[in-house]
Amino acid sequence: KEKRNRMEKRIGIGIIGCGTISANHLKAVADLDHAEAVAAADINGRALEERAAEFGIPALYEDWNELLENDDVDAVCICLPHNLHCRCAVDAARRGKHVLVEKPMAISLKECDEMIRAAEENGTVLMVAQVLRRYQAHTTAKSLIREGRIGRIYSVVRRRMSYGKENLDRYPWASKPEIAGGWLLYGFGAHEFDAILWLMDTKAETVMAMGGMNEDCWNDYDEIISVMRLENGAVATMIHSLNSRNGCWDCTIVGSKGTMTVTNRSIVLNGEEIKVEHDGAAGFRAQMKEFVDSIVNGSEPGPSGRNVRATMQVLEGVKISLNERRIVDVNEL
């Protein structure tokens, strides 16, 4: 009976943080029959009012704790700067609210564990917005790997190279490692390392990283190359750059029966192109549907906090390796 009542009721979603990414989540909510945006919070009053007017959100708050006291709010989407993810997610769980938190889950493994513990102690869903898992190119590539089309995987090379200074206009806090965790590692790496592990249903055993700090504006590493030994026996290399004026975002997977290169718009399998549709909005819709379905059905979403912890272990390992110049056993973190 309780499950039936949840299905009949529209899940009330509160948006915490009304910056750029919040619009993607709100559009996804608007496309679902069993969810609606009922509240929003942001300390920036102008951003709050603009987002509310755009999506017809009735209840507005400058303090997220006030939003969490609203009984119409069943769940929240956390779209805040990275260093606030943990505190907000824990506050929400303690008030019985389900949480979809933007990537990165947090900026330390300790914070991730606090979030997981709070959700489990309060019986709430904790899901991380690893939206690349919902892009058609990635879902198709994962299916091809599972079908054995490239055989046993030997190696992976993934590249995410861009000119990151363009991000500073929208995210001025990206240059502050104490807030962003390191824009390159946590801003981009949270997606890219997760994609590697998810595509192959594996985890990392060890990681070694080298990097460079070149542009003063980042106050952190703006070039990172990481090498992982994976549990499935493969070696994975991740190449990151915030200084590349030629954009590059791809993943090449080498196996015993073939090779596959994946971008957001295509897959090349042994020289033959498989066209896929890139629809970012569809990825966010699928992500939001999974979140709402998990609430309704009492099920664990794919990118749950506990699942994504494996990705966050890698990020922590990379950070340690960069600072201590050593190979890190990820399983010990």
Secondary structure, 3 states (H helix, E strand, C coil): CHHHHHHHCCEEEEEECCCHHHHHHHHHHHCCCCEEEEEEECCCHHHHHHHHHHHCCCEEECCHHHHHCCCCCCEEEECCCHHHHHHHHHHHHHCCCEEEEECCCCCCHHHHHHHHHHHHHHCCCEEEECHHHHCHHHHHHHHHHHCCCCCCEEEEEEEEEEEHHHHHCCCHHHHCHHHHCCHHHHHHHHHHHHHHHHHCCCCEEEEEEEEECCCHHHCCCCEEEEEEEECCCCEEEEEEECEEEEEEEEEEEEECCCEEEECCCEEEECCEEEECCCCHHHHHHHHHHHHHHHHHHCCCCCCEHHHHHHHHHHHHHHHHHHHHCCCEEHHHC
